[in-house]
């Protein structure tokens, strides 16, 4: 049995639009790829909530790369003119 986006978002503790937006941008939600139905709805795998819990507790390569990129950026307004 698969989850709807509504059910998945409720269990993940986020809004449905957050999940849909992430899938639209990256093709997945923290590495979990939904099945897309003909009518455009998304179905999430049975083990999606378990995988989401693991993904948030143990950072994957994608999350580590994002954190590293954020750390390396200089804050806006701190660029000194030469």
TACOR-V864872 format. One record per helix or strand of 2 or more residues. SS is the DSSP state (hx for helix, st for strand). FROM is the first residue (numbers start at 1). TO is the last residue. Records with the same first field share a line. If there is no record, write none. Layout:
SS = FROM-TO + FROM-TO
//
This chain:
st = 3-4 + 35-36 + 42-44
hx = 5-12 + 16-26 + 48-57 + 61-72
//
